[in-house]
Amino acid sequence: MRPARILTLLTRPVIIVYALPWIMVLLILGTVTQRYAGLYISEHLFFSSFIFWFRGVPLPGMLSVLALLGVSLTAKIILKSPWRLPMIGTLITHLGALLLLLGGLLTAMTAREGNMVLAPDQSQSYFTDYHARELAISKNGNDIYIRSLDDLHSGDVLHDATLPFELKLQTLCRNCAVTPEQKLIGAAANKTDEANRAGITFNISGHNYAALESAPPLRIKIGKDDYNIALRKHAYSLLFTVQLNALSEDNYPATDIAREYQSLVTITDGAVHWQARIRMNEPLRYRGYTFYQAEIDQIGDRRLSVLAVVHNTGRAFPYIAGLVMAIGMIVHLIVSRKTAAP
């Protein structure tokens, strides 16, 4: 098919006619799947994928559909939209819709979500991802080798110039448990992916070892050097430090149901120090990061503040796109009224 023919097809409204019902199908499939498999799997299967497989048949995921709509809308604006004054409102509205799609693409590609767990008087300059796990090997306390868990498979042999040994992966599981004999076994994955504990078994120099997420790292001494091998959530560094000064919890009268959590924190950014209060439904926004008060956890006699952290460079796009589309509709009504006037 010639390029001119393809461009003509892309500008036809029939693309939207077929794309919108398929988006509704994906929304229904994702909602139903979420009940049985959890939000994480449902989102990645239908909404964060270009294709998904149904009984051996590849079907377009949400990213493919939105990309097709974006290309179609762009082609229509450039090639088929008449650039005349009576159509200026329609053009502005189409540009707003294109901004909305662009913002969604930017969010899908760059958004980071995780949490930060702080005890009173504790400070932290990073937050951990909800889902991304990694295998980390450190030498004398410094990380020298890091691999994403998604890139690892049973049978892989990990070697690097920084490592004095080869690590041969034997088994790998997304959610694992430890038997009374201290052996690692796979367990059914939790619907809430954050609750899963990844694990691996591996061999180094003829000796078998196991590593479990959130467990103390495996320590190996080679010569005068100490090597730690650990599975952990991926951490994102912040350009500033958050310190928890105090936290409080207010329950509904005569119940254990929380009415409000709040944390008093100090933000340290270079030589600048300032305090902020984070409440439920009153997040803190700073340097592109948003901190939400998620919950207060209790481990033994320690109370911990759990802050949800979101970094989304496309956060402003829906507001800008909505404003542009509203302006476009208003301009269209005004121009249409003037054109229709005798």
N, C-alpha and C positions, 0 to 999 in steps of 0.2 A: 504494500500500500504506500502511495506517495505521501511525502510530508505534508503537502497542501491538503490532501484528503483527510489526513489525521487531524490537522488543525481545524478543519471544517467540522469534523465529528465532535471535537472537544468543545466547540462553542454551542453545540445544540442543547436545548433545555432538557432533552430526553435523559441526559446524564443525571440531572437532579431528580427526575421522575423515578429513576431506578435506584439511585443512591439513597434517598431518604427512607424508603421502605426497608432497605437492607440495614441501615443504621438502627431502625426500630427493632429488627430481628436480632441484631447484635446486643442491643440493650436488654432485650428479654432473655436471651441466652446467658448473658453475663449475670443477670439478676438471679436466675434459677440456679446457675452453677455456683454462685456465691454461697447459697444455702448449704450445699453439700461439700464443696471443696475449699471454701474460704475466699476472702476478698483478694488475697495476693495472687492465687492461681487464676481466679476468674479474670482479674484485671490484665494479667500478662497473656492469658490465652486469647482474649477477645479484643481488648482495648489498647494494648501496648504492642501489638503484633501486626505485621504486614499480611501474613497468611496464618491460618490454622487448619488442622487436618480433621476431617469428619469422615470416619470409615474409609480412610485411604484417599479421600478426595480433598485437594487443597482449595480452601475458600478464603476470600479476602477478609482480612481483619480491619479493625477500625482505622489504623494508620493508612492503609491502602485507599480506603474510601475517602478519607479526609484529604489525602494527597491528590486524588483524582478530582475532587471538588475544587481544591485550590488551583490546580492547573487549568481546569475548565473555566473557572471564574476569571483567572488572569487572561486566558486566551480570548474570552468574550469581551473583557474590558478593552483590550488592545486592538482586537481585530473586528469585532462586530458591533460594539457600542457606538452609536452616532454621537460624535463630540459636538453637540449643538446645545444652545441654551435651554430649550425645552426639556432636555434629557439630563441636565446637570444634577438634579436631585437623585435620579436613579443611579448615576455614576458614583456619586458620593456614598450612597447606601451600599453599592457593590464593593466599594473600597473599604467600607467599614466591615463588611462580612469577610473580606480578604484579610484584614488586620486580625479579626477574631481567629481565623484559621492559622495565621502566622503565630499568634500568641500561643495557641494550643500546641503547635509544633515546637516552639521554643521551650515551653513547659515540659513536654515529653522528653526533650533531649537534655535539658540542663537542670531540672528540678531535683533537689536533694531533700530527703526527709529522714528524720531520725529522732533520737532523744538524748537528753543529758540528765544524769542522775547525780544529785548533789546532797551531801549531808551538811548540816549547819557548820559554817566557817570553812567549808571546802570550796576551792576554786578550780575552774576547769577552762581550758581554751580549745576544746574540741567537742564534737558530738558524734555518736555512733549511729550508723545506718540501721534501719529496721531489718533489712533483708540481706544485704551483701555481706557474705562471710569471706574470710581469707585465711590462708595458712601463712604464718609469720615465723621466721627463724631469726633469732637475735644472737649476737656475739658480744659477751661481756656487757649486756644491757642495751646494745644498739642494734636496731633492725638492719639486717644485711640481705634478706631475701623475703619477698612477699609475692604470693600468687593468689588470685581470686579462686575461691572454691568452685565457681562455675566453670573454670578452665581446667579443672583436674578430673581425671578419670582413673578407675581401677587399672592397674598395670603400668601407669606412667612412672618413669624414672626421672627424678628431679636432680639435676646437677648444675653447678654454676661455679665460676672461677672463685667466688667468695666463700664457697663451702668446701670444707676438707673431707666431705663424704658424699655418697650418693644416697638418696632417699627413694626407696621403691614402694610406691603405693600399692596396698593390697586390697583393701575395701574402703568404701566411702558411703556415708549415708547422710541424708539431709536432717534426719531426726534420729538420735541414737539414745540408747540406755546402757547402763553398766550393770552387769550381772554380779551376784555376790562373789564370784571368782575373779572379779575385776576384768572381765572380758567385755568387749564392745559388741553390742547387737543392734540391728536396725529396729526402729519402732515406727508405728504408723504416724505419718505426718500430721501435725496439728493444723486445724483450719486457720488458726491465727499463727501466721508464719513466724512472728516475733518470738513465740513460745518454743519453737523448734530448737534443738541442740544438735548441731552438726558434729560428726565424728569421723575419724579415719584410723585405719590400722596400716602400719608401714614397717619396712625392714631397713635397718642400717647396719652394714658390716656383719650380716648374718644374725642380728638380734631383732626380735619383733617388739614393736611398741604400739601404743594407742594414744590418741589425743582426742579430747572431748571439749567442745566449746564451753566456755565459762568455767572450766576446770583449771587448776593450777598448771602452768606449762611444764612440759617434759624437759628435764635438765640432763644434759650430756656434757661430760668434761673430756676434752681432748687436749692433752698437754697442759698448758697453763690457762687455756681458754675455756670459758663456760658458754655452752650453747643452749638456748631455750627454744623449744618448738611448741607453738600454741595455735589453736583455732580461735578466732575472735571475730567480732563484728568489725566491719570496715569503719575507720574513724576519719572524719573530716576536720581539718584544722580551721580554727577561727582566727581572725586578725585582732581579737581582743579577748579578755578574760571575764568570766562570769563567776562571781562569788556569792554563795548563799549566806545571808546574814541571819534570817529567821524564817520560819514557816508556820502557818496556822491552818486549822481546819474547823469549820463551823458546821455542825449538823442540824438537821431539822429537830424541833423539840420532841423529846421522848423517843427518838429513833437513832439508829446508827447510820442513817443515810446522809451523805455529805450534801450540804447546801452550798458550800463554797470552800475552795482551797485557795491559798495565796502564799506567795513567796516574796520576801524582801531581798533583793539582790543588789550587788554593787558591780557596775561595769567599769573595767579598767582598760582604757585604750591609750597606750603610751603613757603620757604624763597626765592624762585626763581621767578623773574618777567621778562617778556620779551614781546615785541610787535610783532604783526603779522598783515598782511593785507590780507583780504579775498575778492576776486573778483569773478565775474561770470567766471566759467570754471577754476578758480584757487583756489581750496579749501585749507583749513588748516587741516593737519593731526597731531594728537598728542595723544599719549598713547592709540592707538587703535580706537580713535574717528576721524571722518571726518566731518568738518564743511563746508557747502556749502552756498554761498550767494544766497538765494532764491528770496528775493524781499525786497523792502522798502515800508512800509505801512504808511498811514497817518490817524491818528485819531485826529480830531479837528486840533489844531495847533501843535500836537506832531508828529514827524517823528520817525518811529520805524524800526529797522533792523530785518528782519526775516531770521534766519539762520537754514537751514536744517541740522540735526545732524544724523549721521549713525554710529552705532557700529557693526562691522561685523568681528567676529573672523575667519571666513572662507574666508576673502577677498583675501588672498595670494594663496589659493588653485588653482584657475583657471590658474594663471601664472605658478605655479610649475608644475601642471599637463600638461599644454601645452608644457613646456620645456621638461618634461620627455617623452612625446609622440613623440616630434620632435627628441630627441636623439634616441629613440627606432626605429623610421623609418630610420634614418641615419645608425644606426648599422645594421639594417636588410638589407639595400641596399648594404652595404660594405660586410657583410658576404655572402649574396647571390651571389655577383659578384665573390668573392674568391672561393666559392663552385662550381660555374658554369665554372670557368676558367679551361682549359685543363691541 
